Amino acid sequence: MELKLRVTNVFSKNEEEYNKSDIRYIVNSGGSRSSKTYSILQLFAVILMQKVNYKISCYRNLRVDCIDTCGQDFKNIINETGLAGKFIHNIKDAKWVCKATGSTIYFSGTDKIHKSLGQQNNIIFLNEISEFSQDVFNQLDQRTRDKIFIDYNPSKDFWIEKYRENKTATFLHSTYKDNPFLTEGQIYKLESYNPYKEGSTYVSNGVLMYKDGEVSEKNLPPPNEENIKTGLSDRYMYEVYCLGLGSEKPNRIYNGWKECEDSWFHSLDLENYYGLDFGVSSPTAVVQVKFDGDRTFYVNEVLYKPMSEMGMTLAEYLQHPRGEELKPLIDSETLVVCDSAKKSMVTDLSKGGLTAVPALKGAGSVSRTIGIIKSFSVVYTKSSNNLRDEYLEYSWKIDRYGLSEDSPAPRQEDHLMDCTGYIISYLINYLGIGYV
């Protein structure tokens, strides 16, 4: 059956890369409204009608969001192309089955990841992958037979950017200008973010330029008076959502942390300390910290796993993670500073043989701890994937005027940021460790 799809060139680029046998990762980065997600789902509709007993799974951070966005887009595609009679839609399981081929497409979320890890997919689609941890990505990746589609609005230092060096990965960049089906109102909204005079800037190698240099405080283009007057201009929004460039969040809490090799971290002849943040259904996070006495903390991610998945008490898991033959995650005589909001759990760790103490808390303690950490240098190990993810996304809360408040944003992944704060604050304020 010939499909009558109304497609953009983004569809054509994805289809071309999909047909290459040496490409596994098809990464779509760029601005908003470029048709990245829609084009990928259009391609899936074609594949489902061509492949027999093929399985595609689409993921977002939350299952409900995946169904409401990707699932709704796929439904629109099926209806617009007159294919509703060719598919069976199982609303409860959030899946579509092609009657002719038996191929299926599922819409799920990483909040239900335990249900997905036992499944094998031919293709997966990770929508807005900036919401995913690298650990979740790795788990899904190793269970996928053929291709992995990805899309996201880029930001600086995001871990997926390292895949640009992967020979089996291809990166497709697009912006709203690749989508001829946008309304004037949609185009106006995106272009209203531009804080600079129209035509004064250009993009070169993924960088916003003015004259012969990168846009900066010392090389500012003339302002866009109209956008500034309406209060809509925003450089971050313009670079990320309009131009599809990587741009650092203006409200990020930490900056300037560096990476080191794991072997180098473990070779440091320095005292070990640990920070711990409890999680039953959310991850229990543990970091190992060393201090060089010269304003630098070295941090290594030790654990990022919900207690509900451990199959034993936390004290047992930390000392015998997968059997007595393996090395304990935490030495029983080493200081462990824990979330003081869970005092009974701290007590359980102490009774279980660990040197566990509650973190120092109180009014304003979070802001004070952040201030302390920002006054030091922090170096983390390359294997600390979840810590890196949290560090890059850990941001201040934004008020209704778009200004940063003096507290972290709610509902963000901050388990490793918290336990790092517990131990560093404790070392400085309670143990009074010195520095030169």
C-alpha positions as CSV (number, residue, x, y, z in Angstrom):
1,M,0.0,0.0,0.0
2,E,1.4,3.4,-1.0
3,L,1.4,5.8,2.0
4,K,0.6,9.5,1.4
5,L,2.8,11.1,4.0
6,R,3.3,14.9,4.2
7,V,7.0,14.9,5.2
8,T,9.9,17.3,5.7
9,N,13.5,16.8,4.8
10,V,14.1,15.6,8.3
11,F,12.1,12.5,7.5
12,S,14.2,11.9,4.4
13,K,17.5,12.3,6.4
14,N,16.3,9.8,9.0
15,E,15.2,7.3,6.4
16,E,18.5,7.6,4.6
17,E,20.5,6.9,7.8
18,Y,18.1,4.1,8.8
19,N,18.9,2.2,5.6
20,K,22.7,2.3,6.3
21,S,23.9,-1.0,7.7
22,D,26.8,0.6,9.5
23,I,24.7,3.1,11.5
24,R,23.2,2.1,14.8
25,Y,22.6,5.4,16.6
26,I,20.5,8.0,14.7
27,V,20.6,11.2,16.9
28,N,18.4,14.1,16.0
29,S,19.4,17.3,17.7
30,G,18.3,20.8,17.0
31,G,15.6,23.3,17.8
32,S,11.9,23.2,18.6
33,R,9.3,22.5,15.9
34,S,11.8,21.2,13.4
35,S,9.6,18.0,13.0
36,K,12.3,15.7,14.6
37,T,9.9,13.6,16.7
38,Y,7.1,13.6,14.1
39,S,9.4,12.6,11.3
40,I,10.8,9.7,13.3
41,L,7.3,8.4,14.1
42,Q,6.3,8.7,10.4
43,L,9.3,6.6,9.5
44,F,8.1,4.0,12.1
45,A,4.7,3.8,10.5
46,V,6.4,2.9,7.2
47,I,8.7,0.3,8.9
48,L,5.8,-1.4,10.8
49,M,4.0,-2.0,7.5
50,Q,7.1,-3.4,5.8
51,K,8.7,-5.6,8.5
52,V,7.1,-8.8,9.8
53,N,6.9,-9.3,13.6
54,Y,9.0,-6.3,14.2
55,K,9.0,-4.5,17.6
56,I,9.6,-0.8,18.2
57,S,9.5,0.9,21.6
58,C,9.3,4.6,22.3
59,Y,10.4,6.0,25.6
60,R,10.2,9.3,27.6
61,N,11.1,9.9,31.2
62,L,7.5,9.4,32.2
63,R,5.1,6.9,30.6
64,V,2.2,9.3,30.7
65,D,4.3,11.9,28.9
66,C,5.3,9.5,26.2
67,I,1.7,8.5,25.6
68,D,0.5,12.1,25.6
69,T,3.2,13.3,23.2
70,C,4.7,10.6,21.0
71,G,1.7,8.4,21.3
72,Q,-0.6,11.2,20.3
73,D,1.6,12.1,17.4
74,F,1.6,8.5,16.1
75,K,-2.2,8.4,16.4
76,N,-2.4,11.6,14.3
77,I,-0.1,10.1,11.7
78,I,-2.2,6.9,11.4
79,N,-5.4,8.9,11.1
80,E,-4.0,11.5,8.6
81,T,-2.8,8.8,6.3
82,G,-6.0,6.8,6.4
83,L,-4.3,3.8,8.1
84,A,-6.6,3.5,11.1
85,G,-8.2,0.3,9.7
86,K,-4.7,-1.2,9.2
87,F,-3.8,-1.1,12.9
88,I,-5.2,-2.3,16.2
89,H,-4.8,0.2,19.0
90,N,-4.5,-1.3,22.5
91,I,-5.1,1.8,24.7
92,K,-4.4,0.0,28.0
93,D,-1.0,-1.3,26.9
94,A,-0.2,1.9,24.9
95,K,0.6,-0.1,21.8
96,W,-0.3,-0.4,18.1
97,V,-0.2,-3.6,16.1
98,C,-0.1,-3.7,12.3
99,K,-2.6,-6.3,11.2
100,A,-0.8,-7.2,8.0
101,T,2.7,-7.8,9.5
102,G,2.1,-8.4,13.2
103,S,4.7,-5.6,14.0
104,T,4.1,-3.5,17.1
105,I,5.0,-0.1,18.5
106,Y,4.9,0.6,22.2
107,F,4.9,3.9,24.1
108,S,6.4,3.7,27.6
109,G,8.5,5.6,30.1
110,T,11.7,5.0,32.1
111,D,9.6,5.3,35.3
112,K,8.4,1.8,34.2
113,I,11.9,0.7,33.2
114,H,11.8,-2.5,35.2
115,K,9.1,-3.8,32.9
116,S,11.2,-2.9,29.8
117,L,14.5,-4.5,30.7
118,G,13.4,-8.0,30.1
119,Q,12.1,-7.2,26.6
120,Q,14.0,-7.3,23.3
121,N,13.4,-4.6,20.7
122,N,14.4,-4.2,17.1
123,I,14.3,-0.4,17.4
124,I,13.9,2.0,20.3
125,F,13.2,5.7,20.2
126,L,14.4,7.8,23.1
127,N,12.5,11.0,23.0
128,E,14.0,14.0,24.8
129,I,17.0,11.9,25.9
130,S,18.3,14.8,28.1
131,E,15.8,13.5,30.7
132,F,17.5,10.1,30.7
133,S,20.5,9.0,32.8
134,Q,23.3,7.3,30.9
135,D,22.8,4.2,33.0
136,V,19.2,3.9,31.8
137,F,20.3,4.5,28.2
138,N,23.0,1.7,28.5
139,Q,20.4,-0.8,29.8
140,L,18.1,-0.1,26.9
141,D,20.9,0.0,24.4
142,Q,22.2,-3.5,25.2
143,R,18.7,-4.9,24.7
144,T,18.1,-3.5,21.3
145,R,18.8,-5.5,18.2
146,D,19.0,-3.0,15.3
147,K,18.7,0.7,15.5
148,I,18.4,3.4,18.2
149,F,16.7,6.7,17.4
150,I,17.3,9.7,19.7
151,D,16.1,13.3,19.7
152,Y,16.8,16.2,22.0
153,N,17.2,19.9,22.2
154,P,21.0,20.2,22.8
155,S,22.8,21.6,25.8
156,K,26.5,22.0,26.5
157,D,28.4,19.0,27.9
158,F,25.4,16.6,27.7
159,W,26.7,13.0,27.8
160,I,25.2,12.0,24.4
161,E,27.5,14.5,22.7
162,K,30.4,12.1,23.2
163,Y,28.7,9.7,20.7
164,R,29.8,12.1,18.0
165,E,33.1,10.2,18.1
166,N,31.3,6.9,17.7
167,K,31.6,5.5,14.2
168,T,28.2,3.9,14.3
169,A,26.4,7.1,15.3
170,T,25.2,9.9,13.0
171,F,24.0,13.3,14.2
172,L,21.2,15.1,12.3
173,H,20.7,18.8,13.0
174,S,17.5,20.6,12.2
175,T,15.6,23.8,13.1
176,Y,12.2,25.2,12.6
177,K,13.4,26.3,9.1
178,D,13.4,22.6,8.1
179,N,9.6,22.4,8.7
180,P,7.6,24.2,6.0
181,F,4.3,23.3,7.7
182,L,4.6,25.7,10.6
183,T,2.1,28.5,11.1
184,E,3.1,32.1,11.1
185,G,2.3,32.2,14.8
186,Q,4.6,29.3,15.6
187,I,7.4,31.0,13.7
188,Y,6.9,34.3,15.4
189,K,7.1,32.7,18.8
190,L,10.4,31.1,18.1
191,E,11.9,34.1,16.5
192,S,10.7,36.4,19.3
193,Y,13.4,34.8,21.5
194,N,16.1,36.5,19.4
195,P,17.8,39.2,21.6
196,Y,19.9,40.4,18.7
197,K,19.2,42.5,15.6
198,E,17.9,40.3,12.8
199,G,20.6,39.2,10.4
200,S,23.4,40.4,12.7
201,T,24.5,36.9,13.8
202,Y,25.2,33.6,12.2
203,V,26.1,30.1,13.2
204,S,29.5,28.5,12.5
205,N,30.5,25.1,13.8
206,G,27.7,25.1,16.3
207,V,28.6,28.5,17.7
208,L,26.6,31.7,17.5
209,M,28.9,34.3,15.9
210,Y,28.9,38.1,15.4
211,K,31.3,39.6,12.9
212,D,34.4,37.3,13.2
213,G,34.0,36.1,16.7
214,E,31.8,34.2,19.1
215,V,29.0,36.2,20.7
216,S,30.1,37.2,24.2
217,E,30.0,40.1,26.6
218,K,32.9,41.7,24.7
219,N,31.5,40.9,21.3
220,L,27.8,41.7,21.5
221,P,25.6,42.2,18.4
222,P,23.2,45.2,18.2
223,P,20.0,44.5,20.2
224,N,16.7,43.4,18.8
225,E,14.7,46.4,20.1
226,E,11.3,44.9,19.3
227,N,11.8,41.6,21.0
228,I,13.5,43.3,24.0
229,K,10.6,45.8,24.3
230,T,8.0,42.9,24.4
231,G,10.0,41.1,27.1
232,L,10.2,37.9,25.0
233,S,14.0,38.0,24.1
234,D,16.1,35.3,25.8
235,R,19.5,34.2,24.6
236,Y,19.3,30.7,26.1
237,M,15.8,30.1,24.6
238,Y,16.9,31.5,21.2
239,E,20.1,29.4,21.0
240,V,18.5,26.1,22.1
241,Y,14.9,26.2,20.8
242,C,15.2,28.4,17.8
243,L,18.7,27.7,16.5
244,G,19.1,24.2,18.1
245,L,22.5,25.0,19.5
246,G,24.0,23.7,22.7
247,S,23.8,26.4,25.3
248,E,24.5,26.2,29.1
249,K,21.5,26.7,31.3
250,P,21.7,30.2,32.8
251,N,20.4,28.8,36.2
252,R,22.8,25.9,36.5
253,I,24.1,25.6,40.1
254,Y,27.5,24.2,39.5
255,N,30.1,24.8,36.8
256,G,33.7,24.0,36.1
257,W,33.8,20.5,37.6
258,K,36.4,18.3,35.9
259,E,36.7,14.6,35.1
260,C,39.6,12.2,36.0
261,E,40.4,8.6,35.2
262,D,39.0,6.1,37.8
263,S,42.4,4.5,38.2
264,W,43.9,7.9,39.1
265,F,41.2,8.5,41.7
266,H,41.8,5.1,43.4
267,S,45.6,5.7,43.4
268,L,45.2,8.9,45.5
269,D,46.7,8.2,48.9
270,L,44.1,10.2,50.7
271,E,41.5,9.6,53.4
272,N,38.2,8.1,52.2
273,Y,34.8,9.5,53.2
274,Y,31.3,8.7,52.0
275,G,28.0,10.5,51.5
276,L,24.7,8.7,51.3
277,D,21.1,9.7,50.2
278,F,18.4,7.2,51.0
279,G,15.9,6.1,48.3
280,V,13.4,3.3,48.5
281,S,11.7,3.5,45.0
282,S,14.0,6.4,43.9
283,P,17.8,5.7,43.8
284,T,19.8,5.3,47.0
285,A,22.9,7.3,46.1
286,V,26.4,6.9,47.5
287,V,29.6,8.9,46.7
288,Q,33.2,8.3,47.8
289,V,35.0,11.5,48.5
290,K,38.7,12.4,49.0
291,F,40.1,15.8,49.9
292,D,43.6,16.9,49.0
293,G,44.0,19.6,51.6
294,D,44.4,22.2,48.8
295,R,40.8,23.2,47.9
296,T,40.0,20.2,45.7
297,F,37.5,17.4,46.4
298,Y,37.6,14.2,44.4
299,V,34.3,12.3,44.0
300,N,33.5,8.8,42.8
301,E,29.9,7.5,42.3
302,V,29.6,4.2,44.3
303,L,25.9,3.4,44.2
304,Y,22.7,4.6,42.4
305,K,20.0,2.0,43.0
306,P,16.6,1.9,44.8
307,M,16.6,-0.1,48.0
308,S,13.5,-1.9,46.7
309,E,15.7,-3.6,44.1
310,M,18.5,-4.7,46.5
311,G,16.9,-7.9,47.8
312,M,18.5,-7.3,51.3
313,T,18.9,-4.5,53.8
314,L,20.9,-1.5,52.8
315,A,23.6,-2.3,55.4
316,E,24.0,-5.8,54.0
317,Y,24.1,-4.6,50.4
318,L,26.7,-2.0,51.2
319,Q,29.0,-4.6,52.8
320,H,28.1,-7.6,50.7
321,P,26.5,-6.2,47.4
322,R,26.4,-9.5,45.5
323,G,27.8,-12.1,47.8
324,E,30.5,-12.3,50.4
325,E,33.2,-12.9,47.9
326,L,33.0,-9.4,46.6
327,K,34.6,-6.3,48.1
328,P,32.2,-4.2,50.3
329,L,31.1,-0.9,48.7
330,I,31.8,0.9,52.0
331,D,34.4,-0.1,54.6
332,S,32.7,-0.5,58.0
333,E,35.2,1.8,59.7
334,T,34.9,4.7,57.1
335,L,32.7,7.7,57.9
336,V,29.4,7.7,56.1
337,V,27.3,11.0,56.3
338,C,23.7,10.3,55.6
339,D,20.4,12.2,54.9
340,S,19.4,13.2,58.4
341,A,15.7,13.3,57.4
342,K,15.8,9.5,57.6
343,K,17.2,9.1,61.2
344,S,15.8,5.6,61.6
345,M,17.6,4.5,58.5
346,V,20.8,6.0,59.8
347,T,20.3,4.1,63.0
348,D,19.8,0.9,61.0
349,L,23.1,1.4,59.2
350,S,24.9,1.9,62.5
351,K,23.4,-1.2,63.9
352,G,24.3,-3.0,60.8
353,G,28.0,-2.3,61.3
354,L,28.7,0.9,59.5
355,T,30.1,4.2,60.8
356,A,27.0,6.2,59.8
357,V,26.1,9.7,61.1
358,P,23.4,12.1,60.1
359,A,24.1,15.1,57.9
360,L,24.1,18.6,59.3
361,K,20.9,20.3,58.4
362,G,18.7,23.2,59.4
363,A,17.3,26.4,57.9
364,G,19.2,27.5,54.9
365,S,21.5,24.5,55.0
366,V,21.1,23.6,51.4
367,S,22.1,27.0,50.1
368,R,25.0,27.1,52.6
369,T,26.2,23.7,51.4
370,I,26.0,24.8,47.8
371,G,28.0,27.9,48.6
372,I,30.7,25.8,50.3
373,I,31.0,23.4,47.3
374,K,31.2,26.3,44.8
375,S,34.2,27.7,46.7
376,F,36.2,24.5,46.1
377,S,37.3,22.6,43.0
378,V,35.5,19.3,42.3
379,V,36.9,16.5,40.2
380,Y,34.8,13.3,39.5
381,T,35.6,10.0,37.9
382,K,34.7,9.2,34.3
383,S,32.6,6.2,35.4
384,S,30.4,8.4,37.5
385,N,27.7,8.7,34.8
386,N,24.7,9.5,37.0
387,L,26.7,12.0,38.9
388,R,27.7,13.7,35.7
389,D,24.0,13.8,34.6
390,E,22.9,15.4,37.8
391,Y,25.8,17.9,37.8
392,L,24.9,19.1,34.3
393,E,21.2,19.5,35.1
394,Y,21.2,20.6,38.7
395,S,19.6,24.1,38.6
396,W,18.2,26.9,40.7
397,K,14.5,27.4,40.9
398,I,13.2,30.1,38.6
399,D,10.6,32.6,39.8
400,R,7.7,33.9,37.7
401,Y,9.9,36.7,36.4
402,G,12.5,34.3,35.1
403,L,15.0,35.0,37.8
404,S,16.9,32.4,39.8
405,E,15.8,31.9,43.4
406,D,18.1,30.9,46.3
407,S,17.0,27.2,46.3
408,P,17.3,24.3,43.9
409,A,14.5,23.6,41.5
410,P,12.0,21.0,42.8
411,R,11.5,17.6,41.1
412,Q,14.9,17.3,39.6
413,E,17.3,14.3,39.9
414,D,19.6,15.4,42.8
415,H,20.3,12.3,44.8
416,L,24.1,12.3,44.1
417,M,24.3,16.1,44.4
418,D,22.6,15.8,47.8
419,C,24.9,13.1,49.2
420,T,28.0,15.0,47.9
421,G,26.8,18.0,49.7
422,Y,26.2,16.0,53.0
423,I,29.8,14.8,53.2
424,I,31.6,17.9,52.0
425,S,29.5,20.1,54.4
426,Y,30.2,17.7,57.2
427,L,33.9,17.7,56.6
428,I,34.2,21.5,56.5
429,N,31.7,22.4,59.3
430,Y,32.0,19.6,61.7
431,L,35.3,17.9,61.3
432,G,36.9,21.3,60.4
433,I,39.3,19.8,57.9
434,G,41.9,22.4,56.9
435,Y,43.2,23.6,53.6
436,V,46.1,25.7,52.5
